[in-house]
Amino acid sequence: MRAARYLRNRYRAILSYTGLVLFIGGVLMLTPLLVLIVRPREAAGAWGFLLPALTMAALGVVIWRVFRVSGELALTLQEGGVVVLLGWVALCLFSSWPFIANGSNFTQAVFESVSGWTTTGLTVVNVEEAGSLILLWRSVMQFAGGAGLAIIMLSAITGPTGPGFSSAEGREQLVPHVRHSAKLVMGIYTGYAALGIIASLLTGMGWFDAINHSFAAVSTGGFSTRAESIGYWNSPAIESVTLLLMVLGNLNFVTAWLLLRGKFRTAGRNGELRLFACLAVLCSVALLLLTSAGMYATRGKDIRVSVFQTVTALTTTGFSTVEHAGWNSFGWLVLIVLMVIGGGTCSTAGGIKQYRVYMLWKSLIWQLRQFLLPRSAVTQNAVYEGERRVFVDDDRLRQIGTFLFLYLLVLIVGSAILAAHGNGLRESVFEYASAIGTVGLSVGITGPEAPGGVLWAKTVGMFLGRLEFIVIIVALSKLFRDSRSMFVPKNRG
């Protein structure tokens, strides 16, 4: 009985913080209504936002107040995972409401909502016909979801409970104090967005396009207000600004903090930063020589396409300047590999993450080196993480191997589902690698006419890819185990 009471008290705190996430989500849903100040003709669509926003905010306040516990209660990593899981599911469901009000069916609305919050960028919305409120809401979801803004705000509010949330969402602390760390992340992130908006305006974008594309770029989300994405402008200046924002969004926040403090040498020791630079250069050159050369009007356009498509895939942003249907198989393979590798750890990007790939590469080097040394030799394997030199043990490598197995397994199963719906194998692997990597590049499978089975398979892939499997598995197992302990009476005898 004492254990059951203890668990119920812990879950009161979990539900209370989940309610706070809902309240923040409700406030965020009101932000697109600011567009009505300059575009009052779209006021007819306001109820599609007001009603769900007020409902979500009110429900969040009620849950927070009813289940709030006295004093500050530090949550464990597993409990933080439960809050993240419950909060994200609730946010995605409520956030689908405006899309339903705009004419989408339930499957399409949930797909678009999950694509937004997971910063994927795959879309079933016709952006040429959608109103400004819907377009801005998509970008706001990506901006908030990119940094896990609801969770960061929550950790900033709740003090010592923060580490459970930030760790469960795959974030690191920049400084020892959680609240200060959260404020720094928010400051860096919003600084990126402000820089992007100003730079986009200077390159000739309109104010509405500039806001949407800056939000989507720094969150490595990729939602666009144009059907042709960044290719609509065919502008080297706009592509350059977008490239910079995508690279900034790809950066680990710890690395970004080091760079802002002028510690360039320390940041240069970061293995995933060096891996990113190496992959970006090599793949850009390979795509130029073996895919894009001669495909477009000028050699300059060939170079721009190869560089932009490499960076957009590697950072898992999903913006595009060209269609990929005419590309050869080598170009498709390069993009698939880059989408699977993904972006920086503790950044807004998805995929396996460059840090894990770097660690696997180092593990291979260490293993080969071990074969050449005497059996009695003792070696120490270390890498730099931020300003620290960290020694790597077998347990960490096993965790990376487990994650890699789960990732590739889901990729295979998801690709098989898409292929079973009549899509080609090449197209299926490309599209599902884009979904699970939260990239957003598409070769035509995703759209309003896509079968429900395809959309739900990709919805699950986006969700798993964003929360990285282990958080979901741990949270679900804890919920199941604790529910039995709290509500199933034990036999006495």
GUKOL-326216 format. One line per 3 residues: number of its first residue (from 0); for each residue x, y, z of C-alpha. Coordinates in Angstrom, 3 decimals, always signed. Last residue first. Example, Ala and Ser with C-alpha at 12.3 -4.5 7.8 and 13.67 -1.06 7.14 Angstrom:
2
1 = +13.670:-1.060:+7.140 | +12.300:-4.500:+7.800
***
This chain:
493
492 = -1.172:-15.821:+1.081 | -1.766:-12.425:-0.205 | -2.365:-11.791:-3.843
489 = -1.359:-8.310:-5.017 | -4.066:-5.891:-6.004 | -3.807:-4.457:-9.514
486 = -4.240:-0.656:-9.434 | -0.948:+0.963:-8.446 | +1.537:-1.831:-9.126
483 = -0.168:-2.821:-12.377 | -0.265:+0.779:-13.540 | +3.408:+1.121:-12.611
480 = +4.513:-1.713:-14.895 | +2.448:-0.581:-17.875 | +3.406:+3.092:-17.548
477 = +7.054:+2.169:-17.008 | +7.058:-0.059:-20.084 | +5.476:+2.702:-22.163
474 = +7.989:+5.311:-20.979 | +10.999:+3.037:-21.508 | +9.922:+2.054:-25.019
471 = +9.048:+5.638:-25.971 | +12.301:+7.067:-24.632 | +14.264:+4.237:-26.252
468 = +12.730:+4.779:-29.691 | +14.416:+8.089:-30.579 | +11.737:+10.655:-29.673
465 = +11.862:+12.270:-33.112 | +12.441:+9.067:-35.067 | +9.690:+7.197:-33.277
462 = +7.196:+9.989:-33.972 | +8.218:+10.346:-37.610 | +8.061:+6.582:-38.164
459 = +4.639:+6.310:-36.522 | +3.322:+9.069:-38.798 | +4.997:+7.377:-41.774
456 = +3.112:+4.150:-41.181 | -0.077:+6.153:-40.551 | +0.288:+8.025:-43.843
453 = +1.018:+4.906:-45.876 | -1.907:+3.001:-44.373 | -4.226:+5.949:-44.994
450 = -3.500:+5.907:-48.708 | -1.783:+8.995:-50.217 | -4.124:+11.343:-52.152
447 = -3.390:+14.373:-49.959 | +0.347:+13.894:-50.562 | +3.375:+11.828:-49.632
444 = +4.512:+9.331:-52.282 | +5.853:+12.055:-54.583 | +9.626:+11.858:-54.225
441 = +9.667:+13.524:-50.828 | +12.219:+15.333:-48.669 | +10.827:+15.984:-45.189
438 = +13.802:+15.106:-43.002 | +12.445:+13.673:-39.742 | +14.918:+10.774:-40.085
435 = +12.038:+8.317:-39.737 | +10.084:+10.117:-42.432 | +12.885:+10.836:-44.910
432 = +14.218:+7.285:-44.621 | +10.595:+6.236:-45.239 | +10.413:+8.205:-48.484
429 = +13.783:+7.120:-49.843 | +13.216:+3.443:-48.968 | +9.763:+3.468:-50.593
426 = +10.915:+5.316:-53.730 | +13.732:+2.857:-54.364 | +11.462:-0.123:-53.669
423 = +8.723:+1.123:-55.991 | +5.326:+1.962:-54.513 | +2.373:-0.428:-54.686
420 = +1.033:-0.246:-51.145 | +3.278:-3.164:-50.147 | +6.288:-0.968:-50.997
417 = +5.176:+1.572:-48.382 | +4.786:-1.169:-45.785 | +8.187:-2.649:-46.721
414 = +9.845:+0.748:-46.339 | +8.369:+1.030:-42.847 | +9.606:-2.443:-41.874
411 = +13.111:-1.765:-43.214 | +13.377:+1.673:-41.593 | +12.007:+0.294:-38.313
408 = +14.719:-2.377:-38.302 | +17.405:+0.140:-39.293 | +16.550:+2.362:-36.335
405 = +16.209:-0.507:-33.864 | +19.608:-1.932:-34.871 | +21.257:+1.504:-34.704
402 = +19.824:+2.108:-31.235 | +21.159:-1.214:-29.998 | +24.599:-0.534:-31.495
399 = +24.718:+2.893:-29.863 | +23.808:+1.377:-26.505 | +26.446:-1.335:-27.015
396 = +29.041:+1.370:-27.733 | +28.139:+3.105:-24.478 | +28.477:-0.142:-22.520
393 = +31.820:-0.935:-24.127 | +33.450:+2.106:-22.545 | +34.301:+5.510:-23.980
390 = +36.508:+7.888:-22.029 | +35.305:+11.470:-22.110 | +37.499:+14.509:-22.729
387 = +35.329:+17.423:-21.656 | +34.938:+20.842:-23.254 | +32.013:+19.794:-25.438
384 = +32.203:+16.039:-25.710 | +35.732:+15.123:-26.760 | +36.531:+11.477:-27.444
381 = +38.416:+8.822:-25.501 | +39.617:+5.254:-25.891 | +42.219:+4.184:-23.327
378 = +44.433:+1.261:-24.235 | +46.067:-1.515:-22.193 | +48.494:-3.792:-24.039
375 = +48.742:-7.366:-22.752 | +47.363:-8.828:-25.953 | +50.088:-7.108:-27.964
372 = +48.851:-4.382:-30.334 | +47.855:-4.753:-33.991 | +44.390:-6.182:-33.272
369 = +43.739:-3.344:-30.825 | +44.361:-0.787:-33.568 | +41.687:-2.403:-35.724
366 = +39.255:-2.245:-32.803 | +40.059:+1.375:-32.008 | +39.604:+2.394:-35.639
363 = +36.251:+0.567:-35.853 | +35.137:+2.130:-32.582 | +36.105:+5.548:-33.922
360 = +33.814:+4.997:-36.912 | +31.003:+3.807:-34.639 | +31.517:+6.876:-32.438
357 = +31.360:+9.186:-35.457 | +28.120:+7.542:-36.576 | +26.689:+8.007:-33.085
354 = +27.772:+11.648:-32.986 | +26.372:+12.311:-36.463 | +22.843:+11.438:-35.440
351 = +20.793:+8.330:-36.345 | +18.379:+10.742:-38.025 | +16.868:+13.954:-36.655
348 = +17.903:+17.605:-36.372 | +16.989:+20.223:-33.728 | +20.314:+19.758:-31.967
345 = +21.260:+17.593:-29.001 | +23.212:+15.290:-31.324 | +24.011:+16.805:-34.701
342 = +22.230:+15.836:-37.885 | +21.143:+12.768:-39.805 | +23.010:+9.608:-40.789
339 = +19.868:+8.081:-42.340 | +19.111:+11.240:-44.326 | +22.713:+11.343:-45.579
336 = +22.571:+7.704:-46.705 | +19.246:+8.264:-48.492 | +20.564:+11.424:-50.187
333 = +23.673:+9.636:-51.454 | +21.631:+6.681:-52.717 | +19.213:+8.932:-54.622
330 = +22.117:+10.676:-56.334 | +23.676:+7.348:-57.290 | +20.364:+6.086:-58.668
327 = +20.135:+8.896:-61.210 | +18.150:+12.072:-60.640 | +15.144:+12.943:-62.798
324 = +12.574:+12.406:-60.035 | +14.591:+14.461:-57.560 | +12.780:+17.769:-58.018
321 = +14.814:+20.923:-57.475 | +15.527:+23.601:-54.832 | +14.592:+21.571:-51.791
318 = +13.956:+22.121:-48.096 | +14.013:+18.920:-46.086 | +15.798:+19.995:-42.917
315 = +17.430:+16.690:-41.982 | +20.814:+18.445:-41.546 | +22.378:+15.855:-43.856
312 = +19.510:+16.017:-46.370 | +19.340:+19.831:-46.570 | +23.133:+20.042:-46.676
309 = +23.559:+17.644:-49.588 | +20.610:+19.108:-51.497 | +22.031:+22.628:-51.170
306 = +25.577:+21.712:-52.219 | +24.610:+19.632:-55.254 | +21.952:+22.092:-56.397
303 = +24.201:+25.145:-56.075 | +27.001:+23.418:-57.988 | +24.750:+22.434:-60.899
300 = +23.220:+25.936:-60.918 | +26.682:+27.438:-61.238 | +27.472:+25.040:-64.083
297 = +24.506:+26.487:-65.938 | +21.102:+25.395:-67.235 | +20.704:+22.228:-65.200
294 = +21.386:+18.528:-65.627 | +24.949:+18.943:-66.950 | +26.586:+17.880:-63.708
291 = +23.846:+17.047:-61.177 | +24.532:+13.354:-60.654 | +28.105:+11.998:-60.765
288 = +30.370:+15.039:-60.576 | +28.131:+17.413:-58.628 | +26.695:+14.709:-56.382
285 = +30.202:+13.472:-55.541 | +31.457:+16.995:-54.862 | +28.551:+17.764:-52.533
282 = +28.963:+14.366:-50.889 | +32.652:+14.927:-50.133 | +32.242:+18.484:-48.846
279 = +29.177:+17.918:-46.657 | +30.467:+14.574:-45.387 | +33.804:+16.024:-44.245
276 = +32.274:+19.109:-42.646 | +29.671:+17.017:-40.823 | +32.289:+14.530:-39.616
273 = +34.441:+17.370:-38.282 | +31.468:+18.745:-36.343 | +30.602:+15.207:-35.190
270 = +34.062:+14.747:-33.741 | +34.128:+17.932:-31.691 | +37.761:+18.924:-31.370
267 = +37.016:+22.026:-33.454 | +34.700:+23.271:-30.698 | +37.663:+23.407:-28.320
264 = +39.738:+25.292:-30.866 | +36.912:+27.696:-31.613 | +36.311:+28.685:-27.989
261 = +34.988:+32.143:-28.897 | +32.120:+32.087:-26.383 | +29.608:+31.906:-29.232
258 = +31.515:+28.956:-30.667 | +31.373:+27.078:-27.367 | +27.625:+27.725:-27.063
255 = +27.071:+26.445:-30.607 | +28.986:+23.285:-29.745 | +26.778:+22.727:-26.691
252 = +23.677:+23.459:-28.775 | +24.736:+20.693:-31.194 | +24.721:+22.330:-34.592
249 = +22.176:+21.231:-37.195 | +20.028:+24.324:-36.698 | +23.067:+26.487:-37.407
246 = +23.799:+24.500:-40.574 | +20.183:+24.868:-41.731 | +20.265:+28.607:-41.023
243 = +23.461:+29.061:-43.052 | +22.083:+27.049:-45.980 | +18.866:+29.096:-45.918
240 = +20.839:+32.336:-46.133 | +22.865:+30.967:-49.057 | +19.744:+29.693:-50.849
237 = +18.130:+33.119:-50.522 | +21.223:+34.776:-52.020 | +21.611:+32.206:-54.815
234 = +17.982:+32.849:-55.870 | +15.797:+30.374:-57.748 | +12.867:+31.899:-55.810
231 = +10.481:+28.914:-56.037 | +13.390:+26.511:-55.542 | +13.193:+27.240:-51.811
228 = +10.010:+25.095:-51.638 | +8.435:+24.466:-55.066 | +4.953:+24.198:-53.514
225 = +5.572:+27.451:-51.664 | +4.857:+28.371:-48.034 | +7.485:+25.882:-46.932
222 = +7.750:+23.311:-44.160 | +11.399:+22.249:-43.905 | +11.817:+21.328:-40.252
219 = +15.501:+21.825:-39.480 | +14.234:+23.967:-36.553 | +16.466:+26.802:-37.764
216 = +15.094:+26.356:-41.311 | +11.370:+26.039:-40.513 | +11.269:+29.153:-38.331
213 = +13.309:+31.078:-40.900 | +11.085:+29.826:-43.720 | +7.878:+30.909:-42.026
210 = +9.114:+34.321:-40.909 | +10.707:+35.170:-44.264 | +7.692:+33.979:-46.259
207 = +5.424:+36.297:-44.265 | +7.817:+39.256:-44.506 | +8.342:+38.950:-48.246
204 = +11.633:+37.515:-49.394 | +14.093:+39.833:-51.159 | +17.516:+38.919:-49.820
201 = +17.326:+41.549:-47.073 | +14.080:+40.063:-45.798 | +15.719:+36.647:-45.575
198 = +18.640:+38.091:-43.595 | +16.317:+39.763:-41.086 | +14.170:+36.655:-40.650
195 = +17.179:+34.360:-40.349 | +18.925:+36.481:-37.721 | +15.721:+36.553:-35.682
192 = +15.382:+32.774:-35.992 | +18.978:+32.083:-34.968 | +18.624:+34.435:-31.999
189 = +15.457:+32.578:-30.996 | +17.497:+29.386:-30.794 | +20.489:+30.856:-28.992
186 = +18.271:+32.585:-26.414 | +16.114:+29.509:-25.894 | +19.191:+27.368:-25.355
183 = +20.643:+29.926:-22.945 | +17.384:+30.144:-20.994 | +17.275:+26.362:-20.642
180 = +20.848:+26.291:-19.348 | +20.098:+28.987:-16.779 | +17.123:+27.006:-15.501
177 = +19.104:+23.774:-15.397 | +22.127:+25.151:-13.527 | +25.224:+23.162:-14.486
174 = +25.723:+24.980:-17.816 | +24.998:+23.967:-21.393 | +22.722:+21.112:-20.301
171 = +22.230:+18.338:-22.809 | +19.099:+17.439:-24.725 | +17.838:+14.061:-25.918
168 = +14.202:+14.626:-25.010 | +14.381:+12.343:-21.968 | +17.548:+14.127:-20.899
165 = +15.862:+17.536:-21.060 | +12.802:+16.368:-19.166 | +14.479:+14.500:-16.314
162 = +17.133:+17.203:-16.036 | +14.460:+19.885:-15.485 | +12.890:+18.686:-12.242
159 = +15.418:+20.804:-10.350 | +13.896:+24.104:-11.529 | +10.292:+23.750:-12.653
156 = +9.874:+26.825:-14.812 | +12.987:+26.529:-16.976 | +12.407:+22.786:-17.306
153 = +8.895:+23.486:-18.572 | +10.112:+26.080:-21.005 | +12.636:+23.575:-22.333
150 = +9.936:+20.900:-22.556 | +7.536:+23.142:-24.442 | +10.386:+24.372:-26.612
147 = +11.508:+20.901:-27.651 | +14.078:+22.833:-29.653 | +12.566:+21.832:-32.967
144 = +9.069:+21.263:-31.651 | +8.467:+24.948:-30.991 | +9.841:+26.108:-34.355
141 = +8.182:+23.223:-36.156 | +4.810:+23.871:-34.558 | +5.151:+27.594:-35.287
138 = +5.890:+26.829:-38.948 | +2.773:+24.696:-39.374 | +0.720:+27.330:-37.544
135 = +2.022:+29.983:-39.953 | +0.776:+28.062:-42.984 | -2.595:+27.332:-41.384
132 = -3.188:+30.956:-40.435 | -1.971:+32.240:-43.818 | -4.587:+30.276:-45.713
129 = -4.026:+27.026:-47.616 | -4.599:+27.013:-51.380 | -1.018:+27.115:-52.680
126 = +0.177:+25.187:-49.634 | -1.901:+22.147:-50.528 | -1.556:+20.302:-47.237
123 = -0.423:+16.656:-47.213 | +3.034:+17.553:-45.919 | +6.407:+16.059:-45.066
120 = +8.245:+18.706:-43.061 | +9.843:+16.507:-40.406 | +10.151:+18.917:-37.486
117 = +8.645:+16.339:-35.076 | +5.989:+18.887:-34.061 | +5.145:+19.688:-37.676
114 = +5.147:+16.196:-39.154 | +3.076:+15.058:-36.170 | +0.503:+17.763:-36.908
111 = +0.458:+17.058:-40.634 | -0.030:+13.325:-40.064 | -2.709:+13.943:-37.420
108 = -4.618:+16.154:-39.863 | -4.249:+13.719:-42.760 | -5.560:+10.816:-40.712
105 = -8.437:+12.881:-39.257 | -9.618:+14.261:-42.605 | -8.405:+17.635:-43.832
102 = -10.887:+20.444:-44.533 | -9.488:+23.489:-42.701 | -11.315:+22.639:-39.488
99 = -9.572:+19.266:-39.606 | -6.259:+21.097:-40.020 | -7.044:+23.355:-37.048
96 = -7.786:+20.263:-34.878 | -4.532:+18.417:-35.658 | -2.747:+20.410:-32.962
93 = -4.896:+18.788:-30.282 | -3.735:+15.312:-31.313 | -0.067:+16.280:-31.707
90 = +0.028:+18.132:-28.393 | -1.580:+15.225:-26.509 | +0.850:+12.688:-27.963
87 = +3.809:+14.985:-27.290 | +2.824:+15.665:-23.690 | +2.153:+12.023:-22.853
84 = +5.488:+10.895:-24.307 | +7.524:+13.775:-22.851 | +5.875:+13.387:-19.429
81 = +6.543:+9.619:-19.476 | +10.162:+10.220:-20.492 | +10.600:+12.630:-17.579
78 = +9.415:+9.821:-15.321 | +12.060:+7.514:-16.784 | +14.785:+10.160:-16.393
75 = +13.791:+10.708:-12.762 | +11.647:+13.618:-11.647 | +12.658:+16.005:-8.869
72 = +9.655:+17.129:-6.832 | +9.451:+20.770:-5.764 | +6.974:+21.476:-2.978
69 = +3.302:+20.582:-2.809 | +1.987:+18.392:-5.592 | -0.087:+19.624:-8.515
66 = -2.654:+17.115:-9.723 | -5.735:+19.347:-9.751 | -3.901:+22.552:-10.667
63 = -1.934:+21.165:-13.607 | -4.851:+19.149:-14.928 | -7.138:+22.189:-14.756
60 = -4.542:+24.487:-16.335 | -3.921:+22.035:-19.180 | -7.613:+21.577:-19.843
57 = -8.026:+25.361:-20.067 | -5.048:+25.718:-22.433 | -6.174:+22.832:-24.636
54 = -9.763:+24.058:-24.829 | -8.671:+27.646:-25.443 | -6.379:+26.561:-28.258
51 = -8.884:+24.095:-29.723 | -11.636:+26.758:-29.904 | -9.504:+29.711:-30.944
48 = -7.659:+27.944:-33.757 | -10.420:+26.695:-36.047 | -12.434:+29.667:-34.820
45 = -9.970:+32.003:-36.549 | -10.675:+30.680:-40.035 | -13.317:+33.323:-40.808
42 = -10.836:+36.019:-39.773 | -8.898:+35.509:-43.014 | -9.917:+38.917:-44.388
39 = -8.171:+40.545:-41.425 | -4.732:+40.058:-43.014 | -2.463:+42.572:-41.250
36 = -3.767:+42.176:-37.700 | -5.195:+38.780:-38.629 | -1.642:+37.411:-38.749
33 = -1.568:+37.609:-34.954 | -4.028:+34.702:-35.003 | -1.076:+32.407:-35.748
30 = +0.036:+32.888:-32.087 | -3.059:+31.342:-30.507 | -1.812:+27.785:-30.956
27 = +1.285:+28.658:-28.906 | -0.893:+29.491:-25.894 | -2.635:+26.124:-26.165
24 = +0.678:+24.300:-26.400 | +1.906:+26.060:-23.254 | -1.248:+24.935:-21.433
21 = -0.819:+21.386:-22.709 | +2.776:+21.264:-21.460 | +1.574:+22.516:-18.062
18 = -0.973:+19.712:-17.969 | +1.816:+17.220:-18.610 | +3.657:+18.743:-15.652
15 = +0.663:+18.071:-13.413 | +0.192:+14.589:-14.837 | +3.785:+13.657:-13.954
12 = +3.497:+15.242:-10.484 | +0.303:+13.297:-9.768 | +2.105:+10.291:-11.156
9 = +4.760:+10.523:-8.461 | +2.100:+10.794:-5.755 | +0.320:+7.755:-7.155
6 = +3.620:+5.849:-7.134 | +4.236:+6.637:-3.458 | +0.693:+5.648:-2.547
3 = +1.152:+2.316:-4.355 | +4.465:+1.696:-2.570 | +2.837:+2.374:+0.833
0 = +0.000:+0.000:+0.000
***
